Amino acid sequence: MAELGSDPERERRAASRRCGPCSLCCTVLRVDELAKPAGRDCAHQRGAHGCAIHATRPPICRAYRCLWLQGGLEDDERPDAIGGVVDLETTGLGVRLAIREARPGALDASPALQAIAERYRGSMPVRITDTGDPNDPERPLRVLLANGVEQRIAGVRVEVLREGRIIEAQSMPWLDRLAHRVAVAWRRWRLGG
């Protein structure tokens, strides 16, 4: 079970960590202030030289700290080493672990990402998204739940799997479908597309 409270070891790790050569968040995350969609390299990223606008970067960039920087992952689980950015997110229903894959299929190809997902899924949902087109209403995502249950969502279609076998397939309820369409339209408008 994942520990969420105050942990002296976690705090010690967080105090000593720096991004170093990792800039994966500059690719996988969305930054509305820069009209930068998720899954695209930031125009201000300069490879090993870092961010060209570091001194004037938006507040969202200044405040962001992935779970690795917060000390919540092991030393060898830095995002660029495991193939995804990992965060804890607060939702209306509680907390979930978010894994944003650097490329589609990264979770299945990364034993480290799989181990992280397994550590957390017993205590909270684990949401996995890839760097596909964020404006694609059919863009798939996965939610790993306790007891070997997984939801695979593509657009308004939901498949529920247990131990890798489909046990249920259906469309989202009408209110969820409407909320999904509104969220996609809002995202497109915010990104100017």
Legacy VTK file of the C-alpha trace (Angstrom):
# vtk DataFile Version 3.0
C-alpha trace
ASCII
DATASET POLYDATA
POINTS 193 float
0.000 0.000 0.000
1.319 3.452 -0.901
2.219 5.866 1.865
0.740 9.356 1.480
1.429 11.030 4.809
4.482 12.821 6.132
7.508 10.590 5.791
10.989 11.760 6.869
12.667 9.595 4.212
10.445 11.044 1.494
11.178 14.572 2.701
14.926 13.861 2.705
14.772 12.532 -0.870
12.710 15.525 -2.020
15.162 18.019 -0.534
18.060 16.536 -2.492
16.375 16.091 -5.882
16.722 18.287 -8.957
15.416 17.734 -12.476
18.921 17.416 -13.898
18.742 16.205 -17.504
15.056 15.211 -17.175
12.602 17.502 -18.974
9.860 14.978 -19.737
7.222 17.158 -18.061
7.997 19.817 -20.699
6.697 17.349 -23.287
3.897 15.348 -21.694
2.091 18.097 -19.753
-0.303 20.711 -21.121
0.543 24.387 -20.450
-2.410 26.571 -21.423
-0.502 29.834 -20.774
1.900 28.851 -23.564
-0.802 27.272 -25.786
1.244 24.064 -25.444
-0.793 20.883 -25.772
0.039 17.711 -23.878
2.355 15.355 -25.700
4.201 18.004 -27.693
7.663 19.375 -26.971
7.564 22.859 -25.484
8.826 25.454 -27.965
11.018 26.903 -25.206
12.796 23.654 -24.342
16.451 23.666 -25.431
17.456 20.037 -24.865
20.329 19.712 -22.397
20.388 23.517 -22.046
16.997 23.580 -20.300
14.214 26.102 -20.637
14.840 29.247 -22.690
12.279 31.185 -20.613
13.164 29.681 -17.223
13.323 33.089 -15.501
9.921 34.161 -16.868
8.166 30.786 -17.217
4.450 30.661 -16.297
3.408 30.071 -12.665
2.141 26.576 -13.498
5.647 25.610 -14.652
7.238 27.202 -11.576
4.967 25.328 -9.171
5.017 21.919 -10.850
6.871 19.084 -9.094
6.349 15.515 -10.252
6.062 12.725 -7.694
9.749 11.853 -8.178
10.833 15.422 -7.289
8.522 15.271 -4.254
10.428 12.214 -3.023
7.492 9.863 -3.592
9.396 7.522 -5.918
12.714 5.721 -5.657
15.954 7.331 -6.887
16.011 5.226 -10.073
12.372 6.068 -10.945
12.983 9.519 -12.443
10.495 10.198 -15.290
13.020 10.124 -18.142
14.353 6.776 -16.891
10.954 5.063 -16.586
9.161 6.502 -19.621
6.450 8.555 -17.934
5.630 11.388 -15.575
3.937 10.258 -12.344
1.802 12.487 -10.109
-0.752 12.310 -7.335
-3.909 14.182 -8.369
-6.837 15.298 -6.265
-10.196 14.672 -7.901
-13.742 15.278 -6.725
-13.751 11.696 -5.450
-10.366 11.604 -3.709
-6.789 11.046 -4.818
-5.515 9.107 -7.811
-2.124 8.312 -9.256
-1.661 9.739 -12.750
0.848 8.200 -15.120
1.420 10.177 -18.319
3.282 7.960 -20.742
6.089 9.505 -22.790
4.860 7.445 -25.737
1.884 5.129 -26.276
2.492 1.740 -24.674
5.193 2.960 -22.275
3.494 1.343 -19.271
3.491 -2.074 -20.921
7.152 -1.646 -21.952
8.430 -0.348 -18.601
8.776 -2.732 -15.651
9.417 0.336 -13.458
6.110 2.007 -14.435
4.300 -1.301 -13.922
5.810 -1.643 -10.427
4.770 1.906 -9.514
1.210 1.267 -10.742
1.035 -1.953 -8.705
2.294 -0.204 -5.551
-0.521 2.347 -5.725
-3.513 0.604 -7.328
-4.569 -1.130 -4.111
-5.096 2.202 -2.356
-6.246 4.501 -5.174
-7.133 4.464 -8.875
-4.181 4.661 -11.269
-4.993 6.668 -14.419
-2.757 6.101 -17.442
-2.769 8.430 -20.442
-0.409 8.673 -23.380
0.878 11.590 -25.411
-1.629 11.162 -28.203
-3.672 14.059 -29.534
-5.368 15.630 -26.479
-8.150 16.944 -28.729
-9.024 13.463 -29.978
-12.338 12.573 -28.288
-11.540 8.876 -28.831
-8.098 9.118 -27.179
-7.786 6.051 -24.984
-6.977 5.988 -21.302
-6.710 3.242 -18.736
-7.676 3.158 -15.083
-6.174 0.434 -12.905
-8.178 -0.429 -9.800
-7.729 -2.785 -6.867
-8.226 -6.543 -7.202
-6.934 -6.769 -10.767
-9.742 -4.630 -12.250
-8.957 -2.305 -15.155
-11.113 0.114 -17.134
-10.163 0.930 -20.709
-11.898 4.049 -21.945
-11.906 5.297 -25.543
-14.228 8.203 -26.155
-17.543 7.191 -24.595
-16.828 3.433 -24.737
-15.788 1.655 -21.530
-14.429 -1.871 -21.212
-13.984 -3.405 -17.777
-11.346 -6.113 -17.469
-10.423 -8.435 -14.628
-7.062 -10.168 -14.779
-6.793 -9.113 -18.450
-10.161 -10.512 -19.601
-13.089 -8.297 -20.652
-15.999 -8.798 -18.269
-18.118 -5.846 -19.380
-18.292 -3.418 -22.321
-20.681 -0.506 -22.600
-21.107 3.168 -23.416
-20.817 5.746 -20.656
-24.106 6.911 -19.119
-25.644 9.844 -21.028
-24.604 12.449 -18.433
-20.984 11.251 -18.542
-21.080 11.316 -22.363
-22.312 14.917 -22.258
-19.615 15.903 -19.738
-17.008 14.218 -21.951
-18.128 16.188 -25.026
-18.139 19.464 -23.083
-14.643 18.769 -21.702
-13.279 18.014 -25.190
-14.883 21.171 -26.644
-13.500 23.262 -23.765
-10.000 21.836 -24.245
-10.101 22.567 -27.982
-11.244 26.132 -27.358
-8.524 26.711 -24.695
-5.835 25.459 -27.047
-7.147 27.513 -29.946
-8.095 24.497 -32.031
LINES 1 194
193 0 1 2 3 4 5 6 7 8 9 10 11 12 13 14 15 16 17 18 19 20 21 22 23 24 25 26 27 28 29 30 31 32 33 34 35 36 37 38 39 40 41 42 43 44 45 46 47 48 49 50 51 52 53 54 55 56 57 58 59 60 61 62 63 64 65 66 67 68 69 70 71 72 73 74 75 76 77 78 79 80 81 82 83 84 85 86 87 88 89 90 91 92 93 94 95 96 97 98 99 100 101 102 103 104 105 106 107 108 109 110 111 112 113 114 115 116 117 118 119 120 121 122 123 124 125 126 127 128 129 130 131 132 133 134 135 136 137 138 139 140 141 142 143 144 145 146 147 148 149 150 151 152 153 154 155 156 157 158 159 160 161 162 163 164 165 166 167 168 169 170 171 172 173 174 175 176 177 178 179 180 181 182 183 184 185 186 187 188 189 190 191 192
